[in-house]
Amino acid sequence: MKTKLKKISDSRVELTVTLEAEDLKTAKKEALAKLAKGVSVEGFRKGKVPIEVAKKFIPENDLNAETIDHAVRSTVIPAFRETEKSPLVLPSINVTKYVPDEVAEYTATADIVPEVKLGDYKKLGVKKPEVKVSDKEIEEILENIRTSFAEKKVARKAAEIGDEVIIDFVGKKDGEAFRGGSAKDYKLTLGSKTFIPGFEDGIVGHESGDKFNLDLTFPKDYGVKDLAGAKTVFEVLLKQVNEIKKPEVNDDLAAKCGAFKSVDELKEDIRKNLEAQKNHQIEEKFKDDLIRELVKKSTIPTPEILVDDQMRIIRDDMTRNASSQGLSFEEFLERNNETLENWEKEARKVAEERVKGSLALQNVAISENITVPDELVAAKIAELRDVYKKSPEAIKQLKDPNVKTDIHNRLVIEATLDYLVKENSK
């Protein structure tokens, strides 16, 4: 077997493989053995016909076709191995020459694991900020606690900031109700800034039973493009005003929140929880920043097949998100005034960054010989098996060797990220 490699791009190659008589002889022997199993000859059980006998009953064209097919399948991966290139998927094959028993030639085109040139991943220059919890943040949590223990009482008065109101409303643009702009028996705490500017303030001063309109303009940076900067009218029915009486922040309130003897103990617990949350958030952002900087300092080709795979994952995630809102993927794009072409353009950028990050981490793992023991993989599978014990389908998938490989790879990536964090925190 002879091979000749042609580079199509940084992540795609065409390999020309020439097979000689000896290679074809081996392939023909295997082809005969396979075809003989399907031959029926009087005096022999099917599948038990001797090869030399079966050979007489096998059409030459069938034998030639099976021989070249077996020759290609049995040599294509070893051929790539000789060139030290690893196909990401099965190569596309084109037989260009075949003289039975003498010579054969085919080309194998494939996306390959690209050559990555890593930057100095031990000195990425990314700084992790210190965790700081302000007194204001603690006070906000205390305010939420006060709200959760608040007593509500129906009030026969005009609504004020701080009151809870129960309303029906319909939002209209150009005289037509728009999606997501209507609700019945909606509970709204005035001053919560849940709605667009002007809505809650417009309810202040009205009493139970009042019907009124609010002429409002959506912010220019509103998330739904069709409503951004739009002039609208909200038809509102105020059905009930509830006066909210919040408890004082004292030791009694602290005792209601758990085994706290004083407000100071409660505040200290709030501080510790906030610090833990912020530590986690900062750690995750630090990892993201490290990957981003590593990609920036490295040379990483992006195979189309990997980018397309990430594009599919991104679209699936968005489709599920749209479905949770009662929308199809296309309706979700339309609602946000987004074209499929522009979405694909932006999604491709994200997909390429994901692929580059993954390839960069894989190469760091190889460079540093980062591995995970089988015991850790087994423990992770056992953990997942316990989580999904009520799902037979999930349990079945966990037995798939490919799933085990995927879990192993994920754990290696996690270990590699931990390594980068350690090296860049010195």
Sequence and secondary structure as in RCSB ss.txt:
>XXXX:A:sequence
MKTKLKKISDSRVELTVTLEAEDLKTAKKEALAKLAKGVSVEGFRKGKVPIEVAKKFIPENDLNAETIDHAVRST
VIPAFRETEKSPLVLPSINVTKYVPDEVAEYTATADIVPEVKLGDYKKLGVKKPEVKVSDKEIEEILENIRTSFA
EKKVARKAAEIGDEVIIDFVGKKDGEAFRGGSAKDYKLTLGSKTFIPGFEDGIVGHESGDKFNLDLTFPKDYGVK
DLAGAKTVFEVLLKQVNEIKKPEVNDDLAAKCGAFKSVDELKEDIRKNLEAQKNHQIEEKFKDDLIRELVKKSTI
PTPEILVDDQMRIIRDDMTRNASSQGLSFEEFLERNNETLENWEKEARKVAEERVKGSLALQNVAISENITVPDE
LVAAKIAELRDVYKKSPEAIKQLKDPNVKTDIHNRLVIEATLDYLVKENSK
>XXXX:A:secstr
 EEEEEEEETTEEEEEEEE HHHHHHHHHHHHHHHHTT   TTS TT   HHHHGGGS HHHHHHHHHHHHHHHH
HHHHHHHTT  BSS  EEEEEEEETTTEEEEEEEEEB    B   TT            HHHHHHHHHHHHHHT 
EEEE  S   TT EEEEEEEEEETTEEEEEEEEEEEEEETTS  SSTTHHHHHTT  TT EEEEEEE  TT SST
TTTT EEEEEEEEEEEEEEE   SSHHHHHHTSS SSHHHHHHHHHHHHHHHHHHHHHHHHHHHHHHHHHHHSB 
   HHHHHHHHHHHHHHHHHHHHHTT  HHHHHHHTT  HHHHHHHHHHHHHHHHHHHHHHHHHHHHTT    HH
HHHHHHHHHHHHTTT HHHHHHTTSHHHHHHHHHHHHHHHHHHHHHHHTT 
